[in-house]
């Protein structure tokens, strides 16, 4: 039975690519109405984990529960229903270069709803305003800075009012000021839109500031989880080394 506070659960999930085992009997429960941040080394399986959550990958064994439903045996039609409850901000924003900002944000509404053009326009303008881009709908992606592209991507992720929003390294490649602005938007996404946020990150400073719960993925499994203060006090030398950003320790620098 699903924990009522956990909107996403992975149970005993394993995934290998050839002889390389990426996820190893992994158990994870992500809390509803919280900012959940998954940290871990680059190439350590965080993106593979996210792809299991949205059904782009199937585990070799285990269950992936979304709102209590196991998505592993679902077909593509059933998965399409589940995915409509997700918003996704990709690392590079993944905008359509031939669409302007307004068209990019409107795309999910055009594809998945029967709303009128006027209704779509009103929703798009409201979402652009909420991410600080009012009046920018006519711009093309090529005219935008990296931070602006991320904000357009967030507006598009929110346009269907999803219960869950996934952020894949949302501050990657941004300067510190824009990264801070994006982190504030993540918190606002949870507080103002009532979404559960799932963030993949290796930005420890930002994680410590905005996370409700932090989960550390290492060697294919979750080795620690807790609040920022709890993670800072964690005794495991692997967790301590990663949180402190130290070169020396059990995590080998290769």
Number of C-alpha atoms within 10 A of each C-alpha: 4 14 13 10 13 19 21 23 22 21 15 17 22 22 23 13 9 6 6 8 13 20 26 18 15 20 18 18 18 24 20 21 19 22 25 25 24 24 25 22 15 10 9 17 20 25 14 17 25 19 13 19 22 20 21 12 14 21 18 14 14 18 22 27 19 21 18 15 15 15 20 19 12 14 10 11 8 11 16 13 10 17 16 15 15 21 25 22 23 17 16 16 23 15 21 14 11 11 15 19 28 22 22 22 30 22 17 18 21 14 8 10 11 10 11 11 12 9 11 22 18 11 17 26 19 16 24 25 14 18 20 15 17 13 12 17 18 11 14 19 21 12 11 14 11 19 21 19 20 25 24 29 25 29 28 28 24 26 20 19 17 18 20 25 23 25 22 20 19 25 24 15 13 15 11 10 10 16 18 14 14 21 19 14 18 23 18 15 20 19 14 10 14 16 25 25 27 25 24 22 21 21 16 15 10 15 23 18 11 17 23 18 21 23 23 22 23 21 14 20 21 19 15 17 19 17 15 19 9 13 20 14 13 16 11 11 12 16 23 17 15 20 23 11 10 10 11 10 12 12 15 7 7 3
